[in-house]
Amino acid sequence: MSQRRPPISAARLRQPASWRAELIRDVGIDAKHSFEDTIESVVTAKETYGRDIALIGGIDVDFLCRASERQIRERVRAILEKCLAGGGYCLGTGNPPAGGRTTFRLITILPCWTRAGVGSPGETRAS
């Protein structure tokens, strides 16, 4: 019979690297989805956990709604430059886009994705 681990204390919650590493190891988490720039950017998460888990998302929907097409292209290129290295990354939004203007802005992402040399959106590749 396996031993139960004590709950994560408030002090340990203030040290995110500690309890997240435990979750990855003990629970077997293999990916994380949904990033908000005000909480943790996908680039920061890639630097911290990119060797241990896959990351999905990275384009904050609030940013997608408020930014210009130029700003979106610049952000997507910067994220791809940092997150594609070493594999384990899938570009996307943290939450479903609301439609209308947001959907149009999603189209802005597509040329950046294909120019990065990673294939067409939706295409899967074996590692």
Buried (B, 14 or more C-beta within 10 A) or exposed (E): EEEEEEEEEEEEEEEEEEBBBBEBEEEEBEEBBBBBBEEBBBBEBBEBBBEBBBBBBBBBBEBBEEBEEEEBBEBBBEBBEBBBEEEBBBBBBBBEBEEEEBEEBBEBBEEBBEEBEBEEEEEEEEE
